[in-house]
Amino acid sequence: MTSQSSPVEAADPFAAPFGTLFGDKITIARMEAGDDYRYSGSAEPMENFSLHPATHALHYGSTCFEGLKAFRQDDGSLAIFRLDEHVRRLAKTVAQLYMSVPDVELVKTMIIDAAEANASHTPDAPGSLYLRPTLLGMQVNIGAAATPSNSALFYVFASPVGDYFAGGVRPLTIYVETNTPRTTPQFGRAKAGANYAMALGPTLDAKATHGSDQVLFASGGDVTETGAANFFLVDNDRVITRELDDSFLHGVTRSSVLALAADLGYEVEERRISLDELREWATRGEAFLSGTAAIIAPVGTLKLEGDTVLVGDGKPGPNTLRLREALTDIQVGAAVDSHRWLTPIAG
Ligand SMILES: *Cc1c(COP(=O)(O)O)cnc(C)c1O
């Protein structure tokens, strides 16, 4: 058994499954005994870590992450999409784990350094260099179950990724789960692996029982998000998504879509969505998921309260594709970045 991936130079990100190919450089900072995070100031070779078996993160979930992308621009340069927003969200998640929050400027520097060190592995659009900042509680103490880890490792590595929809944009089948919540009410906003572990069972069960790709969590009839993406309704006039609260992840793609929708003249509504509205909307509107990995993914079918409900004609709708293009055009520098979402980097 090996935990090493294939050499990145030899591999084709458009052929490899998303997230299986890695850049060969990583930036690392360490925090000991509540002191500041210390970063050497440059990227290191990406190598396996050695962890004590009693490491806090392995037992008590003191770990979280971010996911953002650097895009090759039309002029050949590189830029990171919405760096500030991702850094802000990381700080919120770390604080929610009651761990020591790394300095915002340090996190930005380490993300940029990791992106620049791996820049040569960035595929052309629609591919990108996916960046994965990760934080681990490193305290060696299995008695520390009820205390936050007093030491941590923060690192950023890169994964060259191709087109999420290599075989074309395939509309998703979504099972609407009205009983089991995705996570706990107080942890919905945290970008932590624990939330994924909780969503896994319902997602696999729904796949086996209903043939769905994803689960839309709507406990008590309150439509929130899927296991890893935010949920939208759109028609020719309006864009609707759930209003922000602590119950779900506040996607950066979500906020980008809302801003672009307003730019394009859609009426933007952030509010609760009921199951009845979902059913009614499907007869004439469109629905999609949003997230950094897939950007915008059309929903073709809903498995809702025992019924199979086609969304529109079951194919990706024109408004969904329009929003998707508006967003990807900004990401690759093909449209004016009027919101200043891009951070240019070297490489
Ligand atoms: C990361 C994530 C999203 C999408 O957020 P983006 O910032 O748009 O990538 C949505 N839901 C969950 C649970 C997530 O972890």
The ligand as a Tripos MOL2 file, in Angstrom:
@<TRIPOS>MOLECULE
LIG
   15    15     1     0     0
SMALL
NO_CHARGES

@<TRIPOS>ATOM
      1 C1        -17.6550   24.3040    1.1020 C.3       1 LIG1
      2 C2        -19.0990   24.0060    1.2570 C.ar      1 LIG1
      3 C3        -20.0790   24.6140    0.4530 C.ar      1 LIG1
      4 C4        -19.7520   25.5070   -0.7100 C.3       1 LIG1
      5 O1        -19.0450   26.6390   -0.3360 O.3       1 LIG1
      6 P1        -18.1840   27.4300   -1.3950 P.3       1 LIG1
      7 O2        -17.5420   28.4980   -0.6000 O.co2     1 LIG1
      8 O3        -19.1240   27.9530   -2.3950 O.co2     1 LIG1
      9 O4        -17.2200   26.4650   -1.9700 O.co2     1 LIG1
     10 C5        -21.4080   24.3350    0.7130 C.ar      1 LIG1
     11 N1        -21.7730   23.4950    1.7070 N.ar      1 LIG1
     12 C6        -20.8580   22.8840    2.4800 C.ar      1 LIG1
     13 C7        -21.3240   21.9850    3.5450 C.3       1 LIG1
     14 C8        -19.4900   23.1190    2.2880 C.ar      1 LIG1
     15 O5        -18.6100   22.5020    3.0670 O.3       1 LIG1
@<TRIPOS>BOND
     1     1     2 1
     2     2     3 ar
     3     2    14 ar
     4     3     4 1
     5     3    10 ar
     6     4     5 1
     7     5     6 1
     8     6     7 2
     9     6     8 1
    10     6     9 1
    11    10    11 ar
    12    11    12 ar
    13    12    13 1
    14    12    14 ar
    15    14    15 1
@<TRIPOS>SUBSTRUCTURE
     1 LIG1         1 GROUP 0 **** ****
